[in-house]
Amino acid sequence: MNSDKVIEINHLSYDYPDGTPALRDIDLVVYRNESIAILGPNGAGKSTLLYHLNGTLIGDGKVTILGLLIEKKNLKEIRKRVGLVFQNPEDQLFCPTVFDDVAFGPLNMGLDEERVRHRVEKALEMVGLKGFEGRSVHHLSEGEKKRVALATVLAMDSEILVFDEPTDNLDPTGSRTLIERIRLIPQTKVIVTHHLSVVVDLCERAVLLRGGRKAEDLPIRELLKNRDLLEQFGFDADFAQWMYERNVKFQSSNEI
């Protein structure tokens, strides 16, 4: 494994404004170009943890991103380096056209017009939406909106991409298209999801949260083989076993 740490979390705890505990004593390290899944039941603290990675939330403990401690003086730089893709694309898209939405970040970075246009074109090509520049976001399908939201982050050239339930509210075709595009992205990825198929397709490691605490941190292959653990966290163990066996056969056939 690459030994270059890009995310390091030490003893992170956080309480909601009403005093309800959300995270307790979380330790986590993520390495460059790694892709990890954050899993757990509703209320486990998954999204809360995610929002600590770009300083949207700041709890007790220490969170370091690419060598920068998350604190107020570093937030502007950290938010250039960590791109957050929201669960609901409507929370991310607010401009009249697709081009304007994708260009918004680079423009606010102070890039000149030519560089902004290049970044927009490259980002839209990466998500399979080349030619959509003049389209209104409101007239796009949910899957297309999610890919535009991803393009807004790619245009920032962020080194770490953070996804909150990327395939929620998508039909199978839209989900598959988005997964294929995310898989092609080389950056470090942290993905919160309830869908085991997304985990298998995109991630190498799973971090499981329960009650705001880290319960497990293990390779995906080990998770798929652990029937008791899968059932504890509400996953279909038979489906997981099928996916594990499918992947083993696929890898064996590639080695022939």
Sequence and secondary structure as in RCSB ss.txt:
>XXXX:A:sequence
MNSDKVIEINHLSYDYPDGTPALRDIDLVVYRNESIAILGPNGAGKSTLLYHLNGTLIGDGKVTILGLLIEKKNL
KEIRKRVGLVFQNPEDQLFCPTVFDDVAFGPLNMGLDEERVRHRVEKALEMVGLKGFEGRSVHHLSEGEKKRVAL
ATVLAMDSEILVFDEPTDNLDPTGSRTLIERIRLIPQTKVIVTHHLSVVVDLCERAVLLRGGRKAEDLPIRELLK
NRDLLEQFGFDADFAQWMYERNVKFQSSNEI
>XXXX:A:secstr
    EEEEEEEEEEE TTS EEEEEEEEEEETT EEEEE STTSSHHHHHTTTTTSS  EEEEEETTEE SGGGH
HHHHHHEEEE SSGGGT  SSSHHHHHHHHHHHTT  HHHHHHHHHHHHHHTT TT TTS GGGS HHHHHHHHH
HHHHTTT SEEEEESTTTT  HHHHHHHHHHHHT  SEEEEE S HHHHHHH SEEEEEETTEEEEEEEHHHHHH
 HHHHHHTT  HHHHHHHHHHHHHHHHHHH 
